[in-house]
Amino acid sequence: MTSSLPLFDLAGRTALVTGAGANGGIGHAIALGLARAGAQVAVADIDADGLAKTAAELAAIGQEPIAEICDIADASQVNALFSVIAARSCGLDILVNVPFVFPVRVRPHELEMADWEQMLAVNVTGYLRCCQAALRLMLTARRGAIINIGSNAGVSALGRGALPYSCTKAAVHQMTRELAVEYAGAGIRVNAILPAQTLTPGLSLHLDNPRFRDQVLPRILSGLPQGKLLQPQDYVGPTIFLASDAAIAVNGVLLPVDGGNLAMNAGGSANWL
Ligand SMILES: NC(=O)c1ccc[n+]([C@@H]2O[C@H](COP(=O)([O-])OP(=O)(O)OC[C@H]3O[C@@H](n4cnc5c(N)ncnc54)[C@H](O)[C@@H]3O)[C@@H](O)[C@H]2O)c1
């Protein structure tokens, strides 16, 4: 299927979405959304079962997806992934980096360095490694769009044990800006989407925890002017935009897709009058 708006049409483009294996996650929604906008979509994830389900959904809408199990923290697995992409696609036009790990929530003075390093390895080094491999393909064609998923947590502090996660997201933001500047002359754009709290399977798990539901969730909702959590689908349109010719002059942007979360002053309140 192709878009009725030519500027947003991704027909003839090849895309890779890493972290697309969580049914109900942001990467999964983005992979299907890019496919519906016309791109030929490859997917990768560490979760073999989830990846197979995403690939089956892509096949159901007429795609013949490359679906590769890949831990982006492992250099040899990333090399293998991009070798498959290079061999089976005509280059790569779009990369969307989505994976993250957030294995522990502890007060910063109790943080184990092994957990810190694991988060850096996936959330930062993994993203950079995939960007590097994509850039090598994109430089040949002298065109491409990379979209990294950052977070509002990389802009302001979350608290509740988020220090390592927030630091990794801030690093993704700066990686995005640096790459944007380095490769603009080669026709390659690099942007980031910054989600706020989204109803994904990971967050749903916490809803069974009374402390989260009764104490943390109301505070999260009070920071979202629209008064509700975001949905994975909310990121599809912005990703298509950034991947497409509609965003031809949009480069190095950190785009909050957050229902107004970052716009609202900490003392602000929606619909008060
Ligand atoms: N959900 C939110 O509220 C929220 C808020 C702000 C930012 N974000 C960001 O959005 C992105 C997606 O979040 P989500 O909640 O949809 O996540 P998710 O858990 O639903 O999906 C993440 C996917 O990444 C995969 N993954 C994990 N480690 C990997 C690795 N080493 N290699 C390859 N794949 C790996 C997982 O298997 C999973 O399929 C993340 O970058 C996250 O930081 C999410």
The ligand as an ORCA input file, in Angstrom:
! r2SCAN-3c Opt
* xyz 0 1
  N       7.080      2.880     26.920
  C       7.316      4.092     27.390
  O       6.588      4.620     28.239
  C       8.494      4.871     26.861
  C       8.685      6.191     27.294
  C       9.780      6.900     26.817
  C      10.650      6.290     25.918
  N      10.448      5.008     25.522
  C      11.407      4.408     24.603
  O      10.696      3.826     23.525
  C      11.392      2.665     23.061
  C      10.441      1.479     23.019
  O       9.877      1.291     24.288
  P       8.765      0.198     24.530
  O       8.214      0.468     25.867
  O       7.867      0.067     23.344
  O       9.667     -1.109     24.640
  P       9.332     -2.653     24.471
  O       9.878     -3.359     25.621
  O       7.929     -2.841     24.225
  O      10.199     -2.987     23.205
  C      11.601     -2.960     23.209
  C      12.084     -4.098     22.349
  O      13.517     -4.070     22.370
  C      13.945     -5.419     22.393
  N      15.314     -5.481     22.900
  C      15.745     -5.348     24.183
  N      17.069     -5.497     24.245
  C      17.496     -5.716     22.978
  C      18.767     -5.933     22.408
  N      19.868     -5.980     23.160
  N      18.849     -6.113     21.065
  C      17.734     -6.088     20.308
  N      16.493     -5.893     20.798
  C      16.385     -5.711     22.119
  C      12.946     -6.124     23.291
  O      12.956     -7.532     23.102
  C      11.649     -5.473     22.841
  O      11.047     -6.174     21.778
  C      12.587      2.488     23.997
  O      13.740      3.024     23.384
  C      12.197      3.273     25.223
  O      13.332      3.765     25.917
  C       9.397      4.280     25.983
*
